[in-house]
């Protein structure tokens, strides 16, 4: 089991798909359903033995929650806040690449 590369409150972006988000929880290894994992095209399917991150995510059209493997995330260097409605409820002040974790944030 590896140590998570990213932390709760950090702003990240997907390596392939055009979305970014704020991490609100981390699973040390894959913890979703087998059906979810099998739905990923085999040539893109990530290894299960790495951290997976729960994100408050946004793209050009909408906001949602995402579940992403560590290998598919990069730090977001845009300096822009993430306009997801749950971010204001879960986190404190924005500092360019991360949000303050408050007592309301998921651990």
HUZI-V452383 format. One record per backbone hydrogen bond with DSSP energy under -0.5 kcal/mol. NH is the residue of the N-H (numbers start at 0). CO is the residue of the C=O. Records with the same first field share a line. If there is no record, write none. Layout:
NH=CO ; CO
//
This chain:
8=22
9=6
10=96
11=20
12=73
13=18
14=71
18=16
19=57
20=11
21=55
22=9
23=53
24=53
26=51
29=47
36=32
37=33
38=34
39=36
43=40
44=40 ; 41
49=47
51=26
52=67
53=24
54=52 ; 65
55=21
56=54 ; 63
57=19
58=61
63=56
65=54
67=52
69=50
71=68
72=69
73=12
75=10
76=74
82=80
83=81
86=83
87=83
88=84
89=85
90=86
91=99
94=97
96=94
98=8
99=92
101=89 ; 99
104=101
//
